[in-house]
Amino acid sequence: MKLTNVYLEAVKNIPLEIQKETSFSFAVSDKIHTLLTNKRMTQKELAKRMGKTEAEVSVWLSGQHNFTLRTLAKISVVLGEDLIQISK
């Protein structure tokens, strides 16, 4: 079995809710990174405005952080744009 096949087989066995959670997490971190780039804001500046450390913001941007709604709301306020949108 080729490495690619091993990888695909392993991914296929990950529960769908875990796949979805991972997808959401990376989408949020990508959005934060895009907003920082567009606003020419550094991770350090975001951290300062949030009252967090630069290391914490770095973890957020890794795509492996489990955000609370409160944190997402605060980041949205600091960056001036919603990170998530819910259809009504």
Contacts in CASP RR format, 6 or more apart in sequence:
PFRMAT RR
TARGET T0000
AUTHOR 0000-0000-0000
METHOD contacts of the structure
MODEL  1
MKLTNVYLEAVKNIPLEIQKETSFSFAVSDKIHTLLTNKRMTQKELAKRM
GKTEAEVSVWLSGQHNFTLRTLAKISVVLGEDLIQISK
1 9 0 8 1.000
11 19 0 8 1.000
25 63 0 8 1.000
25 64 0 8 1.000
25 65 0 8 1.000
25 66 0 8 1.000
25 67 0 8 1.000
26 63 0 8 1.000
28 63 0 8 1.000
28 67 0 8 1.000
28 72 0 8 1.000
28 83 0 8 1.000
28 84 0 8 1.000
29 60 0 8 1.000
29 61 0 8 1.000
29 62 0 8 1.000
29 63 0 8 1.000
29 65 0 8 1.000
31 83 0 8 1.000
32 46 0 8 1.000
32 60 0 8 1.000
32 61 0 8 1.000
32 75 0 8 1.000
32 79 0 8 1.000
32 83 0 8 1.000
33 61 0 8 1.000
35 41 0 8 1.000
35 79 0 8 1.000
35 81 0 8 1.000
35 83 0 8 1.000
36 42 0 8 1.000
36 43 0 8 1.000
36 46 0 8 1.000
36 79 0 8 1.000
39 79 0 8 1.000
41 79 0 8 1.000
43 54 0 8 1.000
43 57 0 8 1.000
43 58 0 8 1.000
43 61 0 8 1.000
44 54 0 8 1.000
44 57 0 8 1.000
46 52 0 8 1.000
46 57 0 8 1.000
46 75 0 8 1.000
46 78 0 8 1.000
46 79 0 8 1.000
47 53 0 8 1.000
47 54 0 8 1.000
47 56 0 8 1.000
47 57 0 8 1.000
49 78 0 8 1.000
50 57 0 8 1.000
50 74 0 8 1.000
50 75 0 8 1.000
50 78 0 8 1.000
59 65 0 8 1.000
60 67 0 8 1.000
60 75 0 8 1.000
72 83 0 8 1.000
72 84 0 8 1.000
75 83 0 8 1.000
76 82 0 8 1.000
76 83 0 8 1.000
END
